[in-house]
Amino acid sequence: MNPASSPQRKLTIWNKNFICVVLCNLLLCVSHFSVNTQVATYVKFLGATPVIMGLLTGMFFGIALAVRPISGPMITKLDKRLLMIVIFALGGVVNLGYAVFHSIPAFVAFRFLNGVQYSFVGSLLMTAAGDSVPKEKLASGMGVYGIGGAVGTALGPAIGIGLTELGARLKNEDFGFTMVFLFAAVTLLLAVIPSVILKSDKKSKEDIASTGAWYKNILTVHALPSTLVMFFVIIGYSLYNTYIVEFAKEQGIGNISVFYTVLAGLLIISRPLSGTLTDKLGIARVVIPGMVLFAVSFVIVGTGRTLAQVVVGAVIAAFGVGSTQPAIQAMCIQSVTPLKRGVASNTIYIGMDLALFAGPLLGSLVYKHSSFAVMFQTAVVPIALGLICFIAILPVYNRRLRELEGKPSSEN
């Protein structure tokens, strides 16, 4: 072995564990977006009233948030490989339940289990991804890991809609929904295979004891600064996911699906690119321009009157949020010791769950007194708040890194 080559091998993100985690995340996101875009339509097909439809659509995130006080400590204290196998198998069973039992009571029961699964899987995969790459390449790893979400956003809805329409042509609408759920079940069960290949991370009794009591592993104060920044970023991002179609109708803009295609396609490029730049240039030099670009995108979209202008906004949004998210995720994981990465991931996902709830709600309140155009323009406010928070917490983050490296806080 050539010793000189060893550091280079150690600094690559490409190893068996990381590839398995990226593959699991890709399968998860494709499955998730193929089903979740059809949920409102499906419960309406089952005969739900508009209020019940909204409740059943949103309960997924509510249950996930409620279960995080349990999932966070379990991710910290238990073997992540075993948890991934169980959680992906549960996801497959849930979607098989959707496919077989077509009634509102059955949907509620399986939706509850789906929320439990979701409370584990995001922070579990993020933690496993962080554990699988060198700390010097953490942002690069988060960028590549984020490709799964971008691909899922690009392909999942199209797959869900396509299978629903195909099933309706072959038999009826009910069969169309069955095909979507079976596809999701197979996809999640396939994710069990790379989960089995992962190396076990069984912890010693001493390691488990060092993490502290159960309640100390729900969230960590060290991840709260990055969580606050991510909270404001996701509030803005949730508005694009929730209201861009209604905005297009308001402005008379057709073929608005191009917005999602462009956004998701460019996120596949911007996320890994931003991760690499973060490792080379530092977090501040990537996050600050990224958040400025993200804020500008809302001005462009909010004042848009043509598809071309809105698509330009999508391009800028992709490079804005695509630059910001991997860096903040890396920031979150870097702020704790390796044993506490599960707690840090759980903390940031709690913030994201709250943002996914608060964003559409706040957006609807602005829309009630104005329009969707004004709503998008005012979305600059949460992004600006996130930027201010980032600049304010940067010294705290840098001090925390020095503490973890065993250096005195005064050392540069």
C-alpha positions as CSV (number, residue, x, y, z in Angstrom):
1,M,0.0,0.0,0.0
2,N,1.2,3.4,-0.8
3,P,0.8,5.6,2.3
4,A,0.6,8.7,0.2
5,S,-2.5,7.5,-1.5
6,S,-4.4,6.6,1.8
7,P,-5.6,10.1,2.6
8,Q,-7.2,10.5,-0.9
9,R,-9.0,7.2,-0.5
10,K,-10.3,8.3,2.9
11,L,-11.5,11.6,1.6
12,T,-13.8,10.2,-1.1
13,I,-17.5,10.0,-0.4
14,W,-18.0,7.0,-2.6
15,N,-18.1,3.9,-0.4
16,K,-20.5,1.0,-0.1
17,N,-22.5,2.4,2.8
18,F,-23.0,5.9,1.2
19,I,-24.1,4.4,-2.1
20,C,-26.6,2.2,-0.3
21,V,-28.0,5.2,1.6
22,V,-28.2,7.3,-1.6
23,L,-30.1,4.5,-3.3
24,C,-32.5,4.1,-0.4
25,N,-33.2,7.8,-0.4
26,L,-33.8,7.8,-4.2
27,L,-36.3,4.9,-3.9
28,L,-38.0,6.5,-0.9
29,C,-38.5,9.9,-2.6
30,V,-39.8,8.4,-5.9
31,S,-42.3,6.3,-3.9
32,H,-43.2,9.2,-1.6
33,F,-43.9,11.7,-4.4
34,S,-45.8,9.2,-6.5
35,V,-48.3,8.6,-3.7
36,N,-48.5,11.9,-1.9
37,T,-49.5,13.9,-5.0
38,Q,-52.5,11.5,-5.4
39,V,-53.7,11.5,-1.7
40,A,-56.1,14.4,-2.0
41,T,-57.6,13.0,-5.2
42,Y,-57.8,9.5,-3.7
43,V,-59.6,10.4,-0.5
44,K,-62.0,12.5,-2.6
45,F,-62.6,9.4,-4.7
46,L,-63.4,7.5,-1.5
47,G,-66.1,10.1,-0.7
48,A,-64.4,12.3,1.8
49,T,-65.8,15.9,2.4
50,P,-63.4,18.8,1.7
51,V,-62.7,19.2,5.4
52,I,-62.0,15.5,5.9
53,M,-59.9,15.5,2.7
54,G,-57.7,18.3,4.1
55,L,-57.4,16.5,7.5
56,L,-56.4,13.2,5.9
57,T,-53.9,14.9,3.6
58,G,-52.2,16.8,6.4
59,M,-52.4,14.2,9.2
60,F,-49.3,12.5,7.7
61,F,-47.0,15.4,8.7
62,G,-48.8,15.9,12.0
63,I,-48.3,12.2,13.0
64,A,-44.7,12.3,11.9
65,L,-44.1,15.4,14.1
66,A,-45.9,13.8,17.1
67,V,-43.8,10.6,16.9
68,R,-40.4,12.3,16.6
69,P,-39.9,12.3,20.4
70,I,-39.8,8.5,20.0
71,S,-38.0,8.2,16.7
72,G,-35.1,10.5,17.5
73,P,-33.9,8.6,20.6
74,M,-34.4,5.2,18.8
75,I,-32.2,6.4,15.9
76,T,-29.5,7.5,18.4
77,K,-29.6,4.3,20.6
78,L,-30.4,1.5,18.1
79,D,-28.6,0.0,15.1
80,K,-29.5,2.2,12.1
81,R,-29.1,-0.8,9.7
82,L,-31.8,-2.7,11.5
83,L,-34.0,0.3,11.8
84,M,-33.8,1.0,8.1
85,I,-34.8,-2.6,7.3
86,V,-37.8,-2.4,9.5
87,I,-38.9,1.1,8.4
88,F,-38.7,0.3,4.7
89,A,-40.5,-2.9,5.2
90,L,-43.2,-1.0,7.1
91,G,-43.5,1.4,4.2
92,G,-44.0,-1.5,1.8
93,V,-46.7,-3.0,4.1
94,V,-48.5,0.4,4.4
95,N,-48.7,0.9,0.6
96,L,-49.9,-2.7,0.2
97,G,-52.6,-1.8,2.7
98,Y,-53.6,1.2,0.6
99,A,-53.8,-1.0,-2.4
100,V,-55.9,-3.8,-0.9
101,F,-58.3,-1.9,1.5
102,H,-60.2,0.9,-0.2
103,S,-62.2,2.7,2.5
104,I,-61.7,5.8,4.6
105,P,-61.3,4.0,7.9
106,A,-58.6,1.7,6.4
107,F,-56.9,4.7,4.8
108,V,-56.8,6.5,8.2
109,A,-55.3,3.4,9.8
110,F,-52.6,3.0,7.2
111,R,-52.0,6.7,7.0
112,F,-51.2,6.7,10.7
113,L,-48.6,3.9,10.1
114,N,-47.3,5.9,7.1
115,G,-46.8,8.9,9.4
116,V,-44.9,6.8,11.9
117,Q,-42.6,5.5,9.1
118,Y,-42.0,9.0,7.8
119,S,-41.0,10.2,11.3
120,F,-38.1,7.8,11.2
121,V,-37.0,7.6,7.6
122,G,-35.9,11.1,6.8
123,S,-33.7,11.7,9.8
124,L,-32.5,8.1,9.8
125,L,-31.2,8.4,6.2
126,M,-29.7,11.8,6.8
127,T,-27.8,10.4,9.8
128,A,-26.6,7.3,7.9
129,A,-25.5,9.5,5.1
130,G,-23.5,11.8,7.4
131,D,-21.9,8.7,9.1
132,S,-20.8,7.3,5.8
133,V,-18.6,10.2,4.5
134,P,-15.5,11.9,5.9
135,K,-16.2,15.0,7.9
136,E,-14.1,17.0,5.4
137,K,-16.5,16.0,2.6
138,L,-19.7,16.2,4.6
139,A,-21.3,19.0,2.6
140,S,-20.5,17.1,-0.7
141,G,-22.1,14.0,0.8
142,M,-25.3,16.0,1.7
143,G,-25.4,17.5,-1.8
144,V,-25.2,14.1,-3.5
145,Y,-27.6,12.6,-0.9
146,G,-30.1,15.4,-1.8
147,I,-30.3,14.2,-5.4
148,G,-32.9,11.6,-4.4
149,G,-35.3,14.3,-3.3
150,A,-34.8,16.2,-6.6
151,V,-35.3,13.0,-8.7
152,G,-38.3,12.1,-6.6
153,T,-39.9,15.5,-7.2
154,A,-39.2,15.3,-10.9
155,L,-40.4,11.7,-11.5
156,G,-42.7,10.8,-8.6
157,P,-45.7,12.9,-9.5
158,A,-45.5,12.0,-13.2
159,I,-45.3,8.3,-12.3
160,G,-48.3,8.6,-9.9
161,I,-50.5,10.4,-12.4
162,G,-49.4,8.2,-15.3
163,L,-50.2,5.0,-13.4
164,T,-53.6,6.4,-12.2
165,E,-54.6,7.2,-15.8
166,L,-53.3,3.9,-17.1
167,G,-55.3,1.9,-14.6
168,A,-58.4,3.9,-15.3
169,R,-58.0,3.1,-19.0
170,L,-57.4,-0.6,-18.4
171,K,-60.2,-1.0,-15.9
172,N,-61.4,1.9,-13.7
173,E,-60.3,4.7,-11.5
174,D,-60.1,2.4,-8.4
175,F,-57.7,0.2,-10.3
176,G,-55.6,3.2,-11.2
177,F,-55.0,4.1,-7.6
178,T,-54.3,0.4,-6.8
179,M,-51.5,0.5,-9.4
180,V,-49.9,3.6,-7.8
181,F,-49.9,2.1,-4.3
182,L,-48.5,-1.2,-5.6
183,F,-45.7,0.6,-7.4
184,A,-44.9,2.5,-4.1
185,A,-45.0,-0.8,-2.2
186,V,-42.6,-2.5,-4.5
187,T,-40.3,0.5,-4.6
188,L,-40.0,0.7,-0.8
189,L,-39.6,-3.1,-0.5
190,L,-36.7,-2.8,-3.0
191,A,-35.1,-0.3,-0.6
192,V,-34.8,-3.1,2.0
193,I,-32.1,-4.7,-0.2
194,P,-29.5,-1.9,0.1
195,S,-30.6,-1.5,3.8
196,V,-29.5,-5.1,4.4
197,I,-26.2,-4.5,2.6
198,L,-25.3,-1.6,5.0
199,K,-22.7,-2.2,7.7
200,S,-24.2,-2.6,11.2
201,D,-23.5,0.2,13.6
202,K,-24.3,-1.7,16.8
203,K,-23.2,0.5,19.7
204,S,-21.6,-0.7,22.9
205,K,-23.3,-0.3,26.2
206,E,-20.9,2.5,27.0
207,D,-21.7,4.4,23.8
208,I,-25.5,4.1,24.5
209,A,-25.0,5.2,28.1
210,S,-23.0,8.2,27.0
211,T,-25.9,9.5,24.9
212,G,-27.8,10.2,28.1
213,A,-31.5,9.7,29.1
214,W,-34.2,9.1,26.5
215,Y,-35.6,12.6,26.6
216,K,-32.1,14.1,26.0
217,N,-32.1,12.4,22.5
218,I,-35.3,14.1,21.2
219,L,-33.5,17.2,20.1
220,T,-30.2,19.0,20.8
221,V,-29.6,22.7,21.5
222,H,-26.5,22.6,19.2
223,A,-28.7,21.8,16.2
224,L,-31.2,24.5,16.9
225,P,-29.4,27.4,15.1
226,S,-29.2,25.5,11.8
227,T,-32.8,24.2,12.4
228,L,-34.0,27.8,12.7
229,V,-32.4,28.8,9.4
230,M,-33.8,25.7,7.7
231,F,-37.2,26.5,9.1
232,F,-37.4,29.8,7.2
233,V,-36.0,28.2,4.0
234,I,-38.6,25.5,4.1
235,I,-41.4,28.0,4.7
236,G,-40.5,29.6,1.4
237,Y,-40.0,26.2,-0.4
238,S,-43.4,24.9,0.8
239,L,-45.1,27.9,-0.9
240,Y,-43.8,26.8,-4.3
241,N,-44.9,23.2,-3.7
242,T,-48.4,24.2,-2.5
243,Y,-49.5,27.3,-4.4
244,I,-47.7,27.6,-7.8
245,V,-50.5,25.9,-9.6
246,E,-53.2,28.2,-8.1
247,F,-50.9,31.2,-8.8
248,A,-50.7,30.1,-12.5
249,K,-54.5,29.9,-12.7
250,E,-54.8,33.4,-11.2
251,Q,-52.4,34.8,-13.7
252,G,-53.8,32.8,-16.7
253,I,-50.4,31.0,-17.2
254,G,-50.7,27.6,-18.8
255,N,-48.4,24.6,-18.8
256,I,-47.2,25.4,-15.3
257,S,-45.9,21.9,-14.8
258,V,-42.8,23.1,-16.6
259,F,-42.0,25.0,-13.4
260,Y,-41.7,21.8,-11.4
261,T,-39.7,20.1,-14.1
262,V,-37.2,22.9,-14.4
263,L,-36.9,23.2,-10.6
264,A,-36.4,19.5,-9.9
265,G,-34.1,19.0,-12.9
266,L,-31.7,21.8,-11.8
267,L,-31.8,20.7,-8.2
268,I,-30.1,17.5,-9.4
269,I,-27.2,19.7,-10.5
270,S,-27.2,22.4,-7.9
271,R,-27.3,20.2,-4.8
272,P,-24.2,18.2,-5.4
273,L,-22.4,21.2,-6.8
274,S,-23.2,23.3,-3.8
275,G,-22.0,20.6,-1.5
276,T,-18.6,20.5,-3.3
277,L,-18.4,24.3,-3.1
278,T,-19.2,24.3,0.6
279,D,-16.4,21.9,1.4
280,K,-14.0,24.0,-0.7
281,L,-15.1,27.6,0.1
282,G,-16.8,27.3,3.4
283,I,-20.5,27.5,4.5
284,A,-20.9,31.2,4.5
285,R,-19.7,31.7,1.0
286,V,-22.3,29.3,-0.3
287,V,-25.3,29.9,2.0
288,I,-25.4,33.7,1.8
289,P,-25.5,34.0,-2.0
290,G,-27.8,31.0,-2.1
291,M,-30.4,32.6,0.2
292,V,-30.2,35.9,-1.7
293,L,-30.9,34.0,-5.0
294,F,-33.8,32.2,-3.3
295,A,-35.3,35.5,-2.2
296,V,-34.9,37.0,-5.6
297,S,-36.7,34.0,-7.1
298,F,-39.9,34.9,-5.2
299,V,-39.8,38.5,-6.5
300,I,-39.5,37.2,-10.1
301,V,-42.2,34.6,-9.7
302,G,-44.5,36.9,-7.8
303,T,-44.3,39.6,-10.5
304,G,-44.5,37.0,-13.3
305,R,-47.2,37.3,-15.9
306,T,-45.8,34.8,-18.4
307,L,-44.6,31.2,-18.3
308,A,-41.1,32.3,-19.4
309,Q,-40.7,34.7,-16.4
310,V,-42.0,32.1,-14.0
311,V,-39.5,29.5,-15.4
312,V,-36.7,32.0,-14.9
313,G,-37.8,32.2,-11.3
314,A,-37.6,28.4,-11.1
315,V,-34.0,28.4,-12.4
316,I,-33.0,30.9,-9.8
317,A,-34.9,29.1,-7.0
318,A,-33.2,25.8,-7.9
319,F,-29.7,27.3,-7.5
320,G,-30.8,29.3,-4.4
321,V,-32.4,26.6,-2.4
322,G,-30.1,23.9,-3.9
323,S,-27.1,25.8,-2.6
324,T,-28.6,26.4,0.8
325,Q,-30.1,23.1,1.9
326,P,-27.0,20.7,1.7
327,A,-24.9,23.3,3.5
328,I,-27.4,23.8,6.3
329,Q,-27.7,20.0,6.7
330,A,-24.0,19.6,6.9
331,M,-23.9,22.5,9.4
332,C,-26.5,20.6,11.5
333,I,-24.6,17.3,11.6
334,Q,-21.2,19.0,12.1
335,S,-22.5,20.7,15.3
336,V,-22.6,17.5,17.3
337,T,-20.5,14.4,18.1
338,P,-21.0,11.4,15.8
339,L,-23.1,9.6,18.4
340,K,-25.5,12.5,18.5
341,R,-26.0,12.9,14.8
342,G,-29.4,11.1,15.0
343,V,-30.5,13.7,17.5
344,A,-29.3,16.5,15.3
345,S,-31.1,15.1,12.3
346,N,-34.3,14.6,14.3
347,T,-34.0,18.3,15.5
348,I,-33.8,19.7,12.0
349,Y,-36.6,17.5,10.7
350,I,-38.8,18.8,13.6
351,G,-38.1,22.3,12.2
352,M,-38.9,21.2,8.7
353,D,-42.2,19.6,9.8
354,L,-43.2,22.8,11.5
355,A,-42.3,24.8,8.4
356,L,-44.3,22.5,6.1
357,F,-47.3,23.2,8.3
358,A,-46.6,26.9,8.9
359,G,-45.7,27.8,5.3
360,P,-49.0,27.0,3.6
361,L,-50.9,28.4,6.5
362,L,-49.1,31.7,6.5
363,G,-49.4,31.8,2.7
364,S,-53.1,31.3,2.9
365,L,-53.5,34.2,5.3
366,V,-51.6,36.5,3.0
367,Y,-53.7,35.3,0.1
368,K,-56.9,35.9,2.0
369,H,-56.2,39.6,2.1
370,S,-54.4,40.0,-1.3
371,S,-53.5,37.5,-4.0
372,F,-51.2,34.7,-4.8
373,A,-48.9,37.1,-6.6
374,V,-48.5,39.2,-3.4
375,M,-48.1,36.1,-1.4
376,F,-45.1,35.0,-3.4
377,Q,-43.6,38.5,-3.2
378,T,-44.0,38.6,0.6
379,A,-42.2,35.2,0.8
380,V,-39.0,37.3,0.6
381,V,-39.6,38.0,4.3
382,P,-39.0,34.5,5.8
383,I,-36.0,34.1,3.5
384,A,-34.6,37.4,4.7
385,L,-35.2,36.4,8.3
386,G,-33.4,33.1,7.6
387,L,-30.4,35.0,6.2
388,I,-30.3,37.3,9.2
389,C,-30.4,34.3,11.5
390,F,-27.6,32.5,9.6
391,I,-25.3,35.5,9.8
392,A,-26.1,35.8,13.5
393,I,-25.5,32.2,14.3
394,L,-22.3,31.8,12.2
395,P,-20.0,32.8,15.1
396,V,-21.8,30.3,17.4
397,Y,-21.4,27.5,14.8
398,N,-17.7,28.3,14.3
399,R,-17.2,28.3,18.1
400,R,-18.9,25.0,18.4
401,L,-16.7,23.5,15.7
402,R,-13.6,24.6,17.6
403,E,-15.0,23.0,20.8
404,L,-15.5,19.7,19.0
405,E,-12.0,19.8,17.6
406,G,-10.7,20.4,21.1
407,K,-9.3,23.8,20.3
408,P,-9.8,26.9,22.6
409,S,-12.7,29.1,21.4
410,S,-10.3,32.0,20.9
411,E,-8.2,30.1,18.3
412,N,-8.9,31.0,14.7
